[in-house]
């Protein structure tokens, strides 16, 4: 057999019998080749680094030696060391993706051990939106006709009005926004998918005021003082600074997305239209956003309660 073919077969053999760390690296390369976002790749890298260290510490050097009991013990250890349920669930999802990939990639004998491990249970408490009175207070701190004031006012309103993820929001360019129709193209959505969201008349007016400072040149819609694209951390700092100036609790960036979802539901939007606007593949995640509050249930009872309505 020619030497190049021998070397090729040797490499294939090494892949099948590789060390666990090598398998993790191969999986990360696969995620990158599939075009996942930098944040998604970093998520897998971080979670699987912890998993790899745990397994190797217990003498597991190959992916095919991983068992369902290893995974259950790993999840228990994470919970015992203070990870909240959401964090443990994130670790489970990363491990599930890796092990399913490995069993397919290396054609390992079924079943994949993760199939025997049930996903950790997540609490079903409502996800809190940014309180609208707090947001109004934050808006009052944005001084009109100033660079920072007009930018931050437009930014806060657009973040709520589009319901976009923070990473999608900072990736917007000027060319993505149609100030006539309010349509906004989200080109860097989760999983590489694009969609269209919208700005209402008030938000479009504030974005137009911001553009008088920024200028209409191509490039990032939201920029910092140095003219560079506003980063995720920069966006978080803007929200933090405005909350502190208003004397209100600092909201998370994701709480704007929750407020968007809840406001749309209360306004009568069709749940399937809302699913598309938020960029969800299904309704499972959306149900957590739309878990009704006590006030919603009370209003529904006032509207349709049998005794007051019928007797």
C-alpha positions in Angstrom: 0.0 0.0 0.0 1.4 3.5 -0.9 2.7 5.4 2.1 0.2 8.3 1.7 -2.7 5.8 2.0 -1.1 4.2 5.0 -0.8 7.6 6.7 -4.4 8.5 5.8 -5.7 5.2 7.4 -3.5 5.9 10.5 -5.1 9.3 10.9 -8.5 7.9 10.6 -7.7 5.3 13.3 -6.4 8.0 15.6 -9.6 9.9 15.2 -11.6 6.9 16.2 -9.4 6.1 19.2 -8.5 9.7 20.1 -8.2 11.1 23.5 -11.2 12.8 24.9 -9.7 16.3 24.6 -9.0 15.6 20.9 -12.7 14.6 20.4 -13.8 17.9 22.0 -11.6 19.9 19.7 -12.9 18.0 16.7 -16.5 18.8 17.9 -15.7 22.5 18.2 -14.2 22.6 14.7 -17.4 21.0 13.5 -19.5 23.7 15.2 -17.3 26.4 13.6 -17.7 24.7 10.2 -21.4 24.8 10.5 -21.3 28.6 10.9 -22.4 28.9 14.5 -21.9 32.3 16.1 -18.8 33.1 18.2 -20.9 33.1 21.3 -22.3 29.7 20.6 -18.8 28.3 19.9 -17.5 29.8 23.1 -20.4 28.3 25.1 -19.6 24.8 23.8 -15.9 25.3 24.4 -16.3 26.5 28.0 -18.9 23.8 29.0 -17.0 20.9 27.4 -13.7 22.0 28.9 -15.3 21.4 32.3 -16.8 18.1 31.3 -13.5 16.9 29.8 -11.6 17.8 33.0 -14.3 16.0 35.1 -14.2 12.8 33.0 -10.4 12.6 32.7 -10.2 13.1 36.5 -12.2 9.8 36.7 -10.0 7.9 34.3 -12.2 8.4 31.3 -9.9 9.1 28.4 -12.0 8.2 25.4 -15.5 9.4 24.4 -16.7 5.8 23.9 -16.0 5.0 27.6 -18.5 7.7 28.8 -21.5 6.2 30.5 -24.8 7.5 31.6 -23.8 7.2 35.2 -20.8 9.5 34.5 -23.1 12.1 33.1 -25.6 11.9 36.0 -22.7 12.2 38.5 -21.3 15.2 36.6 -24.7 17.0 36.7 -25.0 16.3 40.4 -21.6 17.7 41.1 -22.4 20.9 39.2 -25.5 21.4 41.2 -23.7 20.6 44.5 -21.0 23.2 43.7 -23.6 26.0 43.4 -24.6 26.1 39.8 -28.2 27.2 39.4 -30.7 25.0 37.6 -30.3 27.0 34.4 -26.6 26.6 34.5 -26.8 22.9 35.0 -29.3 22.7 32.1 -26.8 24.5 29.9 -24.1 22.0 30.8 -26.4 19.2 30.0 -27.3 20.6 26.5 -23.6 21.0 25.6 -22.8 17.5 26.7 -25.8 16.1 24.8 -24.8 17.9 21.6 -21.2 16.6 21.9 -22.0 13.0 22.7 -24.7 12.7 20.0 -22.1 14.2 17.5 -19.4 11.7 18.7 -21.7 8.7 18.4 -22.6 9.7 14.8 -19.1 10.9 13.8 -17.3 7.9 15.0 -20.1 5.4 14.3 -20.1 4.1 17.8 -22.3 1.3 18.9 -25.7 2.6 20.1 -27.2 3.7 22.3 -25.5 7.0 23.1 -25.3 7.3 26.9 -26.9 10.7 27.0 -30.1 9.2 25.8 -30.5 7.5 29.1 -30.0 10.8 31.1 -33.0 12.9 31.6 -32.6 16.7 31.3 -32.4 18.5 34.6 -35.7 20.0 35.6 -36.0 23.8 35.2 -38.0 26.0 37.5 -41.1 27.3 35.7 -41.4 30.7 37.5 -42.2 33.6 35.2 -39.3 35.4 33.5 -39.5 39.0 34.8 -39.6 41.8 32.2 -38.0 45.2 32.6 -40.6 47.3 34.6 -42.0 50.0 32.3 -42.1 52.6 35.0 -38.3 52.0 35.5 -37.8 52.3 31.8 -39.6 55.6 31.7 -37.4 56.9 34.5 -34.3 55.8 32.5 -35.5 57.6 29.5 -35.9 60.9 31.5 -32.1 60.8 32.1 -31.4 60.9 28.3 -30.8 64.6 27.6 -32.3 65.7 24.3 -30.1 67.1 21.5 -26.9 65.5 22.9 -24.9 62.7 21.4 -25.2 60.4 24.3 -28.8 61.4 25.2 -30.2 60.9 21.7 -28.3 57.7 21.2 -29.3 56.1 24.5 -33.0 57.2 24.2 -33.2 55.6 20.7 -31.3 52.6 21.9 -33.5 51.9 24.9 -36.7 52.3 22.9 -35.5 50.2 19.9 -34.2 47.4 22.2 -37.8 47.1 23.7 -39.6 47.7 20.4 -37.8 45.1 18.3 -37.6 42.3 21.0 -34.2 41.4 19.5 -31.6 39.5 21.4 -28.8 41.8 22.7 -26.2 40.2 20.4 -28.5 40.7 17.4 -29.2 44.3 18.4 -25.5 45.4 18.5 -24.9 43.6 15.2 -27.4 45.9 13.3 -26.1 48.2 10.6 -27.7 51.4 9.4 -28.7 49.7 6.1 -30.7 47.1 8.1 -33.2 49.7 9.2 -36.0 51.0 6.9 -37.2 54.2 8.6 -40.2 54.4 6.3 -41.8 51.0 7.1 -40.0 50.3 10.4 -38.7 47.0 9.1 -35.4 45.9 10.7 -33.4 43.0 9.2 -31.8 40.8 11.8 -29.1 39.2 9.8 -27.2 37.6 12.6 -29.9 35.7 14.4 -29.5 32.6 16.5 -28.3 29.6 14.5 -27.4 31.9 11.6 -31.0 32.5 10.7 -32.2 36.0 9.6 -35.7 37.5 10.2 -37.5 40.8 10.1 -38.5 42.8 13.2 -40.1 46.2 13.5 -39.9 49.6 15.0 -42.9 51.7 15.8 -43.4 55.3 14.8 -42.0 56.7 18.1 -38.9 54.5 18.0 -38.3 55.4 14.4 -38.4 59.1 15.3 -35.8 58.6 18.0 -33.6 56.6 15.7 -33.7 59.3 13.1 -32.7 61.9 15.8 -29.8 59.7 16.7 -28.7 59.4 13.1 -28.4 63.2 12.9 -25.5 62.8 15.3 -24.1 59.6 14.0 -24.5 60.4 10.3 -25.9 58.2 7.5 -22.6 56.6 6.5 -22.7 52.8 6.1 -21.7 50.7 9.1 -22.9 49.9 12.6 -26.1 51.5 13.8 -25.0 51.7 17.4 -21.6 53.1 17.9 -19.4 54.1 20.9 -17.6 57.5 21.2 -14.6 56.2 19.3 -16.8 55.5 16.3 -16.5 51.7 16.7 -19.5 49.3 16.9 -21.1 49.2 20.3 -20.3 45.8 21.9 -22.5 43.6 24.0 -20.6 44.8 27.1 -21.0 48.4 25.9 -24.7 48.0 25.5 -24.9 46.5 29.0 -23.0 49.5 30.4 -25.4 52.0 28.7 -28.3 50.3 30.4 -26.5 50.1 33.7 -25.5 53.8 33.6 -29.1 55.0 32.8 -30.6 52.8 35.5 -28.1 54.2 38.1 -28.9 57.7 37.0 -32.6 57.1 37.3 -32.3 55.4 40.7 -33.9 52.2 39.6 -32.8 48.6 39.7 -30.4 47.7 36.9 -32.3 45.5 34.4 -30.7 42.7 32.4 -30.5 43.1 28.7 -32.7 40.1 28.2 -35.5 41.6 30.3 -36.2 44.0 27.4 -37.0 41.0 25.3 -39.2 39.6 27.9 -41.1 42.9 28.2 -41.6 42.9 24.4 -43.1 39.4 24.5 -45.4 40.1 27.4 -46.6 43.5 26.0 -47.3 41.8 22.6 -49.3 39.1 24.3 -51.3 41.5 26.3 -51.9 43.6 23.2 -53.5 40.7 21.5 -50.8 39.6 19.1 -51.1 36.1 17.7 -48.7 33.7 19.4 -47.4 32.4 16.1 -46.6 35.9 14.8 -44.8 36.6 18.1 -42.8 33.4 17.7 -41.6 34.5 14.3 -40.7 38.0 15.5 -38.7 36.6 18.4 -36.9 34.1 16.2 -37.9 31.0 18.1 -38.1 27.6 16.2 -40.9 26.5 18.4 -43.2 27.5 21.2 -41.5 25.8 24.1 -39.1 28.7 25.0 -41.9 31.3 24.3 -44.1 29.7 26.9 -41.6 30.8 29.6 -41.8 34.4 28.4 -45.6 34.3 28.3 -46.3 32.7 31.6 -49.2 34.8 32.8 -48.9 36.9 36.0 -51.4 37.0 38.8 -52.7 40.4 37.4 -53.3 38.8 33.9 -55.3 36.0 35.5 -57.3 38.4 37.6 -58.1 40.5 34.5 -59.2 37.3 32.6 -61.5 36.3 35.5 -63.0 39.8 35.6 -63.7 39.6 31.9 -65.1 36.0 31.8 -65.9 34.9 35.4 -69.3 33.1 35.4 -70.9 34.6 38.5 -70.4 38.3 37.7 -71.0 37.7 34.0 -73.9 35.4 34.0 -75.8 35.8 37.3 
